[in-house]
């Protein structure tokens, strides 16, 4: 994964792309000196990370309390910070905005409390920052996420930083995909603009446009006309309005984000298995033993009938319990992953190779999406945090380590329906991070929670879901050892039978 410093030139290039929203006239008009155009009336909406919100209000028995103008959407959804003000640099074509509102995050179960305030978005640095107050001490301008800046400033992909991992209490968040970020202008700026390159306009686009117009922000503003007309020339933008994909057809591309199971990854790498996890054939893994991304989706979809069938490239191999100079008691590869959904329910299948023996099209998990209504936005179907429940066949694939019914890491699916679709980053490369899968956790294999223990696997761990910060983890190392021993025995037993 590129370092944050290495990503900055790319981020700046993405920020420069926002200049297209100013129109070709603005780009062609240069002045002797740079113009800092005042901006106001903006809103920023960001959910940090969906699985983190679920953790805080669920397992951590905590809450989010927005104040000072900030708000949270219903059903524990994203947060909005308001009254954004700042400047637009008409020479560099970048913007820097600061927003009003604060967000207090507390947990009674895990005894933490801190507040985020002075949230800022800087398109030149391509990052979100905030002041973080904890135990009466405020640290200013903490970088929380890197942003893939887009022209529309809507649903921009975010990647959590190492600083964010510290703030939110989980090392696995470093490099993981955060929730998408949207920055929009809700109110017209009251400050006259100083140069004709950035005429004041009431629009939901992130920068002032070059021609005063009542055209909504959904209309591309890159109009190569030097006149101040009230509507763009139809001939200037035939290629910016591609026809939407049909209701049914072939999938062009896509990604699958899935961490398999956080406790299993921890067991392999940091537990008694003392092993490794490797990806191949295009798959990738997020930093800090995070989740995986499988790529190059092919298949079919039907949004009228709410069906989808997608196959993904890539493989992930788990090895552990090395013995006899290179032999492994655990040697498991998952490849050929496929997702099928019908009305929100479906299956996750894969080819499973264990100790050299391959089983094709094993149904690893039953899937349950949050909605049975399959919709496309900008020719992309997005399904986040699809619940995955281990099947009996999946339990056998893991050597009996987990029993049927255990909750696996949630699945994220993004498929493009046309060549023109802008497919967001997802999963293990995560934009260098973990993607939107919730599956990454921290160290430690099991927690004390509720539920029974079967085959050395605590039901309480399955119930906690994913992304459990370090403060939530117990000290049940003995259970991890017991579970590891169960896997070794199961794997060796299968090797003997083969």
Protein Blocks (a to p, Z undefined) as FASTA:
>chain_A
ZZfklmmmmmmmmmmmmmmmnojklmmpccfbdcddddehiacddehiaklmmmmmmmno
padddeehiacdehhiacddehiacdddfklopacdddedddddddfklopadddehiac
dfklopadddddeehiacehiafbdcdddfklpaiacdddfklmmmnopaklgopacddd
ddddfbdcfbdcfbfklccdddfbfbdcfbdcfbdfklcfbbcbfbdcfbdcfklmmmmm
ccdddfbdcdfbdcdddehiaklmmmmmmmmnopadddeehiacdehhiacddehiaddd
dfklopacdddeddddddehieehhiafbdcddehiacddeehiacddddddeehiaceh
iafbdcddfbfcdcdeehiacdehiacdddfklmmmnnomacghiacddddddddfbfkl
ccddehjlnnoinbjbfkbccedjbdfbecddeehiafklmmnopaiafklpccklklmm
mmmmmmmmmmmmmmmmZZ
